[in-house]
Amino acid sequence: MATVGNGQYTYEVIEDFIKLPQGWTFGTVAGVAVDSQGRIYICQQQQDPPILVFDRDGNYLSSWGTGTVVEPHSIYISPDDIIYLSDRGSHTVSKLTLDGSPLLELGNRGQPSDTGCTEDAGIVLRAAGPFNRPTQMFPAPSGDLYVSDGYRNSRVHRFSGDGGFISSWGAPGKTVPGDFHVPHSVWVDGEGRVYVCDRENNRIQIFSLTGEFITQWDELNLPGDIYMDANDTIYVYEGGAGETGGTRISVLNKVGNVLARWDSPPGHQIWVDSLGDIYLTVPYRKKLTKYVKVSR
């Protein structure tokens, strides 16, 4: 079994531990999250059912979302077991129970905002309101909801916990702080800082809760997703890293210094469970890779 990482961030790699029901195959595996009981939720695209649930050992438990979830992009499960799902196919984001029952939906279903952009990761002619192919929703400790609106927009939107629109920030661009080209993931920490993976600009930008720019980490390559654990250790999936353009996982401290780093398959969303194990969706290989922590 292959081993990656170093020191306290050393992991054994497990490539094929998910057990689908007989005759089933994965579609494009986009999102992953783990609930408080260790159950694994996987989003798949171009395949029904769109949301599949497995136990910690990879055994199939259940599925849901057919007919309501069009093209899931990412999933987040809060400590109180509420699901926050971005559905770029319907131009909506949703708050759901663990069995997929709706609690809140934001966006105009089937109606993208007018940004002038007609292809994913293309040139956004004008920043617009919610949403045009949104990428992630995250609940802040305050209860407010933050949404990165990224594939055909260039904004971060803020809502109240009951879905009331508060504000937006961001504009199309490549270098100026607050400009975005595919804001692909968003995270809000306990100190009130908003982290945005500005993927095509090779940086993570950090803002206040109201959108004021604080700083950025720009020694990254196509940062696609970010996860912060209870110890404020940060895990980033980078979609094009190093001289050969390979893909990798980077473990960072709170100021962006690298603690560990290793090559990975070409992934999409990253998650770290309560035991410190890492999950990475690998879309075009239609699988989930698991990294089991060696020392706990």
ABEGO torsion letter per residue (X at the ends): XBBBEBEABBBBBBABABBBBBGBBBBBBABBBBBAAGBBBBBBBGBOBABBBBBAAGBBABBBGBGABABBABBBBBAAGBBBBBBAAAGBBBBBBAAGBBABBBEBBGBBBBAGBABBGBBBABBBBOBBGBABBBBBAAGBBBBBBAAABBBBBBBBAAGBBABBBEBBEAABBGBBBGBABBBBBAAGBBBBBBAAAGBBBBBBAAGBBABBBABBBGBABBBBBAAGBBBBBBABBEAAGBBBBBBBBAAGBBABBBBBBBBABBBBBAAGBBBBBBAAAGBBBBBBBABX
